[in-house]
């Protein structure tokens, strides 16, 4: 056993130092958003009550869904190195990274791990808020000799693409990157098309803290990664898998399984399909399947269809109760200067029909709100939206 220490993710230099030690066998690191008041100041802090982990563990990442209690994912040094190596092989080799995501999320921590493995110094985005101008300024500090990478979530790329239309500095900054990894949540087709029209090299990633970050790029498994579909649910295997959850053996046993041949798998919470040539398509969350009139409807598929309609690129689809059907799909979108057309629901229903969904998947309600509730990670808080819809409150 060895110590587990907390490090503030805002102290990037301290976090990088701690991660470098952890990858070499030193104390495991638990990045936190902010230092507890009684432990303010730079440097590591012991974790009260959870002060030791197995010798192989290097990183603990806390993650939570919209309804579950927080999960504290245990990642070994071997898993982190395997993930970093697979990423290098999928890109243009070792390079320099721009850190634009918080270090207490796996995507941000992996930018630091990849930098350590590559022997490069990451450039850190300045400021507490994500601003295109600051991103452009930070990208100018990257070494032009090395491959240049960054990892973003869709809302960040969306702001950059929008700014690039009128700001040459932002457009030039985006073109500096040999690859932009895009993950955290599904990106709308319109965002991908807009990025492609600008000539950006965007790679959509799929993975989670339990897989040490993205392990499927543009639908294809990275080297050493295996994908299978069991009862419609995506399962992943490879050297990058987490050891489990800190202090939660029951949840570990539920999420991870080992085959008779010794192959270990992580059972994701996602529904998906695997094509004959190995391309993974995510259909939505397993816990976001509704039964509408006796028919199963994956809300993720409804949302994908809805987002193809102009003006609904960032819309969110949630469940609402229905006296006749049991549950139906409802669409929530953010208010803009352009008014929503009176026949918008008809257009959204036509989009779901065109996507090959059954009539049970047609949205029956549309809500326009001033802003979407989101988690700290930036993902929409779907449970809060569903509660709002049940309460019938106006936007």
N, C-alpha and C positions, 0 to 999 in steps of 0.2 A: 504493500500500500504506500501511497505517497500523498503529499499535501495537495489540496485544492484551494486556489486563491482567486479572489475577485479582483478585476481590474476595470476601471472606468473606460468605456469605449471612446469617450471624448479625449482621453489621453492616448492618442494614436502611437506616439513614440513608446510610451510605457507598455501598451498592449503588444506592439510589435516585438519589443524586447522579451516580454513574458512568453509570447508564442514561440519565439526562437528557442528559448530555454526549454519549453514544453516539448517541442519537436525533438530535442536532444536528450529527453529523459528527465527534465526538471519538473517542478510542480505543475500540475494541470491548471488551466486557466478558465475562468468563468467571466467573460466580458459582461458588464452590466451597463445600462444606459447612463446612469449617474451614480456617483459614489454615495453610499449612505451618509447622512449628515454627521453621524458620530465617527465616521471614518474618512472624513474629507481630506483631500490632498492627493498628490500623485503616488503611484506605486501600488503594489498588490496588497490585498487584505484577506485574511483568513475568513473562511465561510463558517459561521457559527452553526454547529449541529451537523454540518455536512463537510467535515474538514479533511476527509481522506477518500481517495478513489483508487482503483486498481492501477498498478504500475504502468500499464500500457496507455492509459488515458492521457490525452494532451489538452482536450478542449471540451467544455460543457457549454451548450447553447440552449437557452431557454426559449421555448416556442409555445404558442397557445393558439387554439382555434377559436371559433366564435362561441362555442358552447362548452368545450372541454376545459378542465383545469390545466394549468401550465405543465408542459412536459420539459424535462431537463435532459437533453440528448447527450449521451456520452460518446465522444469521438476519439479514437486512438490516433497516435502519431502515424501509424501505418495507414490508416484510412485516409487521413488528410493528405499524406504524401501520394497515395495512390490516386486520389482525386486530382491533385495538382498535376501529376504526371500525365494523366489521361487528358486533362485540359490542354496541356502543352502540345501533346501529340495531335489533338484535334485542331489547334490553331496554327500559328506560324512559328512554333517553338517558343523558348523562353523569351520573355519580353518585360517591358515596364508597364505598370498598372496605375491607373488613376482611381483612387478610392472616392466614390461618390455615394456610398451607402454606409449606414452605421455599422460599426464593428461588432455590435452585440447580435447582429443577424448573421446567419451563415454565409450569405453572399458577400457581406462586408468582411467578415473574418477570413473568408477564402481568398479575397484579394490580397490580404496580408500574408497568408500562408503561401500563395503562389509566388509572391514577391520574394519571400524568404527562400523558397526552394530554387527560384531562378537566380538568386544572388543579386537582385535589383532593389532599388529604393523606390517605394511607391510615392506618387504625388498625391497629396491630400487636398480635397476640395475645401476651400475656406468658407466659413459662415455656417450659421445654424440652419438656414433654409436653403433649399436647392434653387439656385438662380442660374439661368443660361449664361449670363455675363461672367459669373464666377467660374462656371464650368469651362468657358472659353479661355479665361485667363489661366486656369490651372493646366489645361491641356497644352498651353504654350510652353510649360516648364518640362514637358516630357522630352526625353532624349531622342532626337530625330534618327539616330543610328539604329536603335533597337526597335523591334516590333512594339506597337503601342496598343494597349487594351484598356477597356473599362467594362464594368458590369452595372447595368441600370434596371430599373423597374419601368413598366409601361408609362406611368404618369410622368416620369422624368424624361423619357424619350419623347413623349408627346409635347412637352414644353419646349424641348430643344428643337424639334422639327418645326413647331409653330414659329419659334423665334428665328430660325434659320431662313425663313421666307423673307424676312425684312432686315436681318442683321447678318452682314457678310462675315463678321468675326465669328459668330456662332456656327455658320455654315462651314467656314474654313476649319474650325475646331473639330467638328464632327468628321470631316474628311481626313483628319490626321490619324484617325484610329484604324489600325489594321483589322480590328474586330471589336464589335460592341456586343457583349452578351446581354440578352434581354430575358429576364425571368421574374419570379415572384408571383406572377399571376398571368392568366391568358391575355395576350395582346389582341386588340381588335384588328380585323383584316384591313380596315382603313389606315390604321397606324403603320402596319407593315408595308402597305402600298405606298404611303407617303414617304417612308424612309427609303424604300427602294427607288422611288422617283428622284430622290436626292443623291442616289448613288452610294448610300451608306452600306457598310458591310455588317449587317445585323444577323446574329445567330440567336434563335429562340431556344432557351434552355428549359429543361424539365428535371425536377429533382426536389429535394427537401433537406432539412437538417439531418434527417435519418440516413441520407445518402451523401453526406458531406457536401451538399450543394448539387448543382446541376450535373446529371450524369447521362442525359439524353439530349443531344443537340439537333435541332431541326428534325425531330422525330426519330433520329438514329442513335442507337446506344453507343457510348464511347467505348474505346478499347477496354476489354476486361469486364464489361457490363452485360448482363443478360436481362431480358424482359420476357415475362409470360403473363397471360391473362387467365385468371382463375375465377370462375363464376362472374365474369364480367369485370373483375377488379384487377388493376395493374399490380404486378409484383416485380420487384427488382432485386438483382443479385450482383455481387461484385466485392472487390477488396475495400471499397469505400464505405461499406455499410457501418453504421453505428453499432456500438456494443449493446445499446439498450437505453433505458431511462434511469437516471439517478434516483435511487431510493424507491423504485416502483417496479418490482419484479412481475407483478400481475400484468401491467400494461406492456412490459417488455415481452412477455410470453404471448400476448395477444397480437403484437405487431410483427414479431420476428419468428420465423419457423425454419427448421432444418430438415432437409430431405434425407431419405435413407442413405443416399450416396455422400452425405456430408455437405451438400450445397445449402448455404444459408440464404434466406429470402426475407425481404422487407415487404409486408403487405401494406400498400398505400391505401389511402381513402378515396382513390380516384377510379372512375370507370373508364375503360379504354378499349380500343381495337388495335390489333396488330395485323398489318397487311402481309401478303405473301412474301414481299421483299423486305420485311422487317421494319416498316415505318409505323411508329406509334402515334395514334390519334387519341387524345383525351376527350371524352364525351361529357365529363362533369364529375362532380363529387358524388360518391355513393350515398352520402347522407342528404343529398339534394335531389333525390328521386321521389316524385310524388305518384300517388295512385289517383288518376282522374277518370272517373267513370269506368273503373275497372282496368284502365290501361296505364302501364308504367310510362312516366314521362321524365326524362333527365333534364332538369332545368338548365344545365350547362349547354345542352344542345339548343334549347330554346333561346338562350342568351346569345349564342353564336349567330343564330339566324337573325335575331333582332338587331344585333350590332352591324349587320350588313346593310341596314336601312339608313339612308342619309339622315344625319342629325341624331342618330342613336348609337354612335360609336362607343360611348362610355356608359350606356344604360346597364342596369342590373335587373335580373329577373329573379323574383322570389315567389314563394307559395302563398296563396290566400285561401281561406276556407270557402267552400261553396256548398250550399244546401242540397243541390241536386247531384253534383259531380264528386263531392267530397273535398277535393282540392283542385285549384286551377292555377295557372301561371299569371303573374302580374308583372308589369314593367315599371321601373322607377328610373326617371331620368332627371338631370339637373336643368333648372330653368336657364334659358339663354335669352338674348335679345330677340331671336326669331321665335315667333309664337308657334306652338305645336298645332299642326293641322287638325281640323275637326274629324277627319277620317283617318287619323294616325293609327288607330287600333286596327282598322281594315288593312292598312299597309303592313303592319306588323304580323297580322294573321297570314297575309299572303306570303310573307317572307318565310314563315315557318312551314307553310305548305310547299313552297318552292324548295325548301331544304329537305323535303321528304318526310317531315314529321306528321304524325297523325293529327286529326282534328282536336284531340285531347290536349295537344300542345299549343293550341292557339291562345295567345294572351287575351284575357277578358277584362283587364283593368289597366289603366295607365295613370301613374301619379307623377306630378312634376314637383320637385323640391328645390329649395334654395341651395342645399348642399347635401352630399351623401355622408352618412356617418361612416367613419373608417376606423380600423384598428391602428395601433402604433406603427405597424408595418406598411400602412398605406392601403391595405386591401379593404374593400367594402365590408362593412359590418352587416351581413345579411340578416342575422337574427334581430338586430335592432330595427332594420327596415320592415321585417315581417311583423314585429310588435307594433310598429307605427301604423302599418296597414290595417292590422286588426283593430287598432284604436280609432281608425278613421280620421286621424288628424290631417289637417291640410299642410301643404308644403309651404 
